[in-house]
């Protein structure tokens, strides 16, 4: 089971427990994946008060999230005591939208901490995934991820899950999953130091900052993982890289 450790807005983190049956490693990613595309931006302050248009616009999610997610966020905002305050409303909507995506890709995960918008968004994402399991392609596309089928080498370790795509010299992406991912890699497999060649059917993010310490320019969320070369079960174990 994965656990989401809530935070404030774009600084939030997701923890993948080492007990995950499929991947079985310790990984870190961002709750606000979709807010990290492109150059890093500094969060503006409401220098002219809570109605500062530039500051509010930074948090408004219409250009980042599907319309129905924004509508769900608005409905939730209306239930809050300060739901009509433009500044608070904008922040709650943004947090709701980003964490909706995290909940959608973690249908069996849990969340600890976080603001009210993020907590509610995470739950809404999980509920939507359970009610509409056939909508994975549509939701991933709506959040800016493109479907890909690609081969490469996967290496793992402590807070590391790196995928080097074949034919893209010098590139290295963070490899995660969309939840309920299928893999033919044995549960007792220990990853060799130089990794393993795999085929991934999944969804690739836009350029941005992903993975542990935001060190990866793209994120590949796997729906299916298939090894493309024989696995040597006698490979020397690497600390922190065991697949369970």
N, C-alpha and C positions, 0 to 999 in steps of 0.2 A: 504494500500500500504506500502511496506517496502522500506526503504531508506538505501543505502549503503554510509557510510561516509568514503571516501577514505583516505588512509594514505600512508606510504612508506613500501612496501613489506609486510613482515610477521607481522608487527605490526598493520595492518589495522583492522577495526572493521565494523560490520554490525549492524544497528539499526532496530529493528522491531517496527513500530509505534503502539501505543495503539489503533489505529483505525482499525487494521486489523480485518476484519469481522470474519475470522475463529477462530483465537486464541485470539486476542484482548488483548495482554499483552505486556509489555515492556521487550524485550529480547535483549541480546547481544551475538554475536558469532564472529568467525574470518573469514575474507575474505580468508586467506591462510590456510584453514582447512587442506588441504593435505600436507602442509609443516610442520605441527606441530606433526606429528606422531613420536612416540618414544621419547627418551631422548632429552631434550632441548639442542640445539647447539648454540654456539656463532658465530655470523657472522664474518668471517675472513676479514682481511684488505688486500689490495693489496700491501703487504710490499715490493715486488720486482717489483712494477710497474703494469700497466694495463694488462700485459700479465701473471701475477702470476697464474700459473695453479691451485693451491689449492684453491685460492679465487674464481676464475672463476667457478671451478667445483661445488662449493657450490650452486651456483645459477642455474646451468644448469638443466633443467627440464625433460630430457629424461626419467629418472627413476621414475618420479612422475606423468607425464601427458600423455594422449593418443597422439600417433604420429601425428594425424591430427591437434591437438591443437598446438603442437610444430611447425608444418608447417605453421599454420596461424600466429603464433607469429613471425616466421622468415620472412614471407612475409611483415608483418608490420614493422619489424626492418629495412628491406631494404629501406623503404620509409623515414627513419629518417636520418638527416644530419650526425649523428655519428653512424649510424647503423652498420658499419663494425668494430667499436671499440670492441674488445672481452669483456672487462669488462662491458661496457654499454649494449652491446647486451645481455650478460648473465643475467643481472639484469632485463632488459625489458622483456625478454622471461619468466623469472620466475614469474614476476608480472602479465604478461598477462595470463599465465596458471592458476594461483591461482584464479584470478578474473574472468576468463572464467567460472570456476565452480560456483562462487557466482552468476554471471549473469544467468547461466543456471538454478539454483534453485530459482531465483528471476525474473521470466519472466515479471512480472508486476511491478517490483521495480524501484527505481531511485538511481542514484549515485551522490554524491557531493564530489568534491576534488579528490585527488589521483594523481599518476604519469601517464604519457602518456600510459605506458604499461598496467597498471591496468584499466584505463578508456576504452581503446580499447578492452581489454580482456573481460571486463564486458559486453560491447555492443555485442561483438561477441558471448558470451555465451547466451545472451537473444535472439539474432537473430537465433542461432542454435536451441534453444528450441522451438521457434515459428514455425520454418520451419520443425522441426522433433520432434513433440510431442510424437511420439511413441518410441523415443530413450532413454527415461528416464532410463529404466533398464540397457541398455548397457553403457550409460555414467556414471551412478553411479558405476557400476562394474569397469569401466576403471579407475575411480578415487579412487578405493580401498574400496568402500562401498559394503557390502554384504546384500542381501535381507533377511529380517527377518519378522516373524509374531510372536508377543509376547505380553503377558499381563503384567500389572504392575500398579503401583499407580503413578499418575501425580499430582504434587503440583506446584503451581505458586505463584508469588509475584513480588515485585519490582526487576527487573533484575534477575529473577529466573524462570526457567522452568525445574524442576527436575523430572526425570522418574526413579522409582525404579522397576527394572524388577523382575517379579515373579520367584522364584527359584534361585536367585543369591544374596545371603545374603551379605549385606554390599555394594553392587554396586549401583551407582547412575549416570545416564547419562543425558546429556543435550538433551532436546526434542525440535526439530525444525521441519521444513517441507521442502518439495521439490518443493513447489509452486503448486497452483491449488489443494491443499489437500482437501479431502472430510471428513467431520466430522458430526456426528449426535448429537453433544452436542449443546443444544439450545444457540442461540446468546445472550440471556439475562441471561444465567446461571452465578451464582456467586460461585466461587470455595470455598468449605469449607476448614477449616484450615488443616484438615488431608488429603486433596486431593480427587481424584476420581479414581476409578478403570477403566482402559481402555484397549482396545485391539488395538495394533498398527501394521499396515502393512506398512513397510517402509524399510529404509536402514541404516545399522549400520556401523560406521567408525571403523578403526583400533584404537588401543590404542594411546593416545596422549594427547593433551591439547585443550579443547573445552569450549564454553560457556562463561559466564561472568567471567572475570579475569582468563580465562583458567583453571577454577577450576574443570572441569569434565574430566574424563579419556576417555570417549567415547561420540560420538554424534549420536543420533538417529533422522534421518530425515523422518518424517511421510508422507506417501502417502494417508493413510486412517486411521482415528481414530474412534473407536466405543466404546461407554461406555458399560461396562459389569455388571453394577449394577444400580438399580433405582436411579435417581437423586432427592434429596430432595430440591425443590425450596425454602423451608423455611430456608435453611442453612444460618447461619450468614455470612454476607459479610466480606471478608478480604480485607483491603486496598491494592490497587494495583493488585488485582487478578480477576477483573471482566472480564468475557468473553462477548464481544459485538457482 
